[in-house]
Amino acid sequence: MPAENIVEVHHLKKSVGQGEHEHSILTGVELVVKRGETIALVGESGSGKSTLLAILAGLDDGSSGEVSLVGQPLHNMDEEARAKLRAKHVGFVFQSFMLIPTLNALENVELPALLRGESSAESRNGAKALLEQLGLGKRLDHLPAQLSGGEQQRVALARAFNGRPDVLFADEPTGNLDRQTGDKIADLLFSLNREHGTTLIMVTHDLQLAARCDRCLRLVNGQLQEEA
């Protein structure tokens, strides 16, 4: 039976540096995210939002505390086990896109579904449909270097959607887009949640986007506060 809570965090702390140069980023984060919830993480630049997102997704470690992802305690896993967990359950949208430069747009979007075990035909058809939905139907065979920043971001979003992950982590998913394209991306995010029950956890400075989420959590002094 799938875990009811997609993410559980208790007493999470994160520091960098040592001694007099030690800097505390997270000072005791507590968080429970239920399956199917939509969560916005907001806060000042440099408050630790992206660091927290990376720890929740098993891409980084806290200095202390406990983090579970889809019912699995991450501190008990080596990197290989975490990678398998992410491949099966998790989608990502990074600020830096992280597209593979030697693969074209269609191939980049296909990859997660192939890693989840979908057939080549299924993964290709799903990837093509998503890219067409995002207005990139004529850019399928273009490499990342041949795409604009906004186009690269849309490819990264399509890649995250392909395979219908249990949870999608997004770092500023509409950050480099004009309002019209950003609204289209937001609609896609919430349709993924509505139609497939995908949990959304996103870092954003877009308060209109944050207002559409079930909960908006602000990171202040290394801890989360629920916004009214």
C-alpha positions in Angstrom: 0.0 0.0 0.0 1.5 3.4 -1.0 2.6 5.6 1.9 0.0 8.2 2.9 2.8 10.8 3.5 5.0 11.5 0.5 7.5 13.5 2.6 8.2 13.5 6.4 10.8 15.7 8.0 11.7 15.9 11.6 14.3 18.1 13.4 16.1 18.8 10.1 19.2 21.0 10.4 21.7 22.0 7.8 25.0 23.9 8.4 27.9 24.6 6.2 31.5 25.5 7.2 33.1 24.8 10.6 34.0 26.5 13.8 33.7 30.3 13.6 32.9 30.0 9.9 29.9 27.7 10.4 26.7 29.0 8.9 23.3 27.6 9.8 20.9 27.3 6.8 18.1 25.1 8.3 17.6 25.2 12.1 14.9 22.6 12.8 12.5 22.0 9.9 9.4 20.0 10.6 7.2 19.0 7.6 4.6 16.4 6.7 3.3 16.4 3.1 0.4 14.1 2.3 0.0 12.3 -1.0 -1.6 14.5 -3.6 -1.0 17.8 -1.8 0.4 20.9 -3.5 2.9 22.9 -1.5 4.6 26.2 -2.2 7.9 27.1 -0.4 8.5 30.8 -0.3 11.0 33.1 1.4 13.7 35.6 0.9 16.6 34.9 -1.6 19.3 33.0 0.3 16.9 31.7 3.0 17.6 28.1 2.1 14.6 27.1 0.0 16.6 25.4 -2.7 18.7 23.6 -0.1 15.6 22.3 1.6 14.1 21.2 -1.7 17.3 19.2 -2.6 17.3 17.5 0.8 13.6 16.6 0.5 14.4 15.0 -2.9 17.4 13.0 -1.6 19.9 15.0 -3.6 21.6 16.5 -0.5 21.9 15.5 3.2 21.0 17.5 6.3 23.5 17.9 9.1 21.1 16.2 11.4 17.4 15.1 11.6 15.3 12.6 9.6 13.8 12.8 6.1 11.5 10.2 4.6 10.5 10.1 0.9 7.5 8.0 -0.2 7.8 6.1 3.1 11.5 5.4 2.8 14.0 6.9 5.3 16.7 8.5 3.2 19.4 8.4 5.9 19.3 4.6 5.6 20.0 4.6 1.9 23.2 4.8 -0.1 23.3 6.9 -3.3 22.5 3.9 -5.6 19.3 3.2 -3.6 18.3 6.8 -3.6 18.8 7.0 -7.3 16.5 4.0 -7.9 13.9 5.6 -5.6 14.0 8.9 -7.5 13.9 7.1 -10.9 10.7 5.3 -9.8 8.8 8.0 -7.9 10.3 11.5 -8.4 10.3 14.2 -11.1 12.4 17.4 -10.9 12.5 20.8 -12.4 15.8 22.6 -11.6 16.6 26.3 -11.9 19.6 25.3 -14.2 17.4 22.9 -16.3 20.0 20.1 -16.2 19.3 19.0 -19.8 21.7 16.5 -21.3 23.5 18.6 -24.0 24.1 15.7 -26.4 20.4 14.7 -26.5 17.7 16.6 -28.4 14.5 17.9 -26.8 12.5 14.7 -27.5 15.3 12.4 -26.2 15.7 14.5 -23.0 12.0 14.2 -22.3 11.9 10.5 -23.1 14.7 9.5 -20.7 12.8 9.5 -17.3 10.0 7.3 -18.7 12.5 4.9 -20.1 14.3 4.7 -16.8 10.9 3.9 -15.1 10.5 0.9 -17.5 8.2 2.3 -20.1 8.6 0.9 -23.6 10.3 3.1 -26.2 7.1 3.7 -28.0 5.2 4.7 -24.9 8.0 7.0 -23.7 8.4 8.6 -27.1 4.6 9.2 -27.6 4.3 10.7 -24.2 7.3 12.9 -24.7 6.1 14.2 -28.0 2.6 14.9 -26.7 4.0 16.9 -23.8 6.4 19.0 -26.0 3.6 19.7 -28.4 1.3 20.8 -25.5 4.1 23.2 -24.5 4.4 24.7 -27.9 7.6 22.9 -28.9 6.3 20.5 -31.5 8.7 22.1 -34.1 11.7 21.9 -31.8 11.8 18.1 -31.1 15.1 17.5 -32.8 16.9 20.6 -31.4 19.7 20.2 -29.0 19.6 22.3 -25.7 22.2 24.7 -27.1 19.9 25.4 -30.0 17.0 26.4 -27.7 16.3 29.7 -25.9 16.3 29.8 -22.1 12.5 29.7 -22.0 12.4 26.8 -24.4 14.9 24.9 -22.4 12.8 25.4 -19.3 9.7 24.0 -21.1 11.8 20.9 -22.1 12.8 20.5 -18.5 9.2 20.7 -17.4 8.1 18.2 -20.0 10.8 15.8 -18.8 9.6 16.1 -15.2 6.0 15.4 -16.2 6.8 12.4 -18.5 6.2 9.1 -16.6 3.7 10.8 -14.2 5.9 10.8 -11.0 4.4 10.4 -7.5 6.0 13.6 -6.4 7.3 16.5 -8.5 9.9 18.9 -7.0 10.2 22.2 -8.8 12.6 25.1 -8.2 11.1 28.3 -9.7 9.2 26.5 -12.4 7.9 29.7 -13.9 10.9 31.9 -13.1 12.3 32.6 -16.6 9.0 32.7 -18.4 6.6 35.5 -19.5 3.3 35.6 -17.7 1.3 33.9 -20.5 3.7 31.0 -20.7 4.1 30.8 -17.0 0.4 30.5 -16.5 0.3 27.7 -19.0 3.1 25.9 -17.1 1.2 26.4 -13.8 -2.0 25.0 -15.4 0.1 21.9 -16.4 1.5 21.5 -12.9 -1.9 21.5 -11.4 -3.5 19.3 -14.0 -0.8 16.7 -13.3 -1.8 16.9 -9.6 -5.5 16.8 -10.3 -5.5 14.0 -13.0 -2.8 11.8 -11.6 -2.6 12.6 -7.9 1.0 13.8 -8.3 2.2 15.7 -5.2 3.7 19.1 -6.0 6.4 20.7 -3.9 7.7 23.9 -5.4 10.0 26.8 -4.6 8.6 30.0 -6.0 8.7 33.8 -5.8 5.5 34.0 -7.7 2.8 34.7 -5.1 0.0 34.1 -7.6 1.4 30.6 -8.2 1.8 30.0 -4.5 -1.8 31.1 -3.8 -3.0 28.2 -6.0 -1.4 25.6 -3.7 -3.0 23.8 -0.9 -0.4 25.2 1.5 2.1 28.0 1.4 5.1 27.6 3.7 7.6 30.4 4.3 11.2 29.6 5.3 12.2 32.1 8.0 15.4 31.8 10.1 15.8 28.2 9.0 12.3 27.1 9.9 9.0 26.7 8.1 6.0 28.9 9.0 2.6 28.3 7.5 1.2 31.3 5.7 -2.5 32.2 6.3 
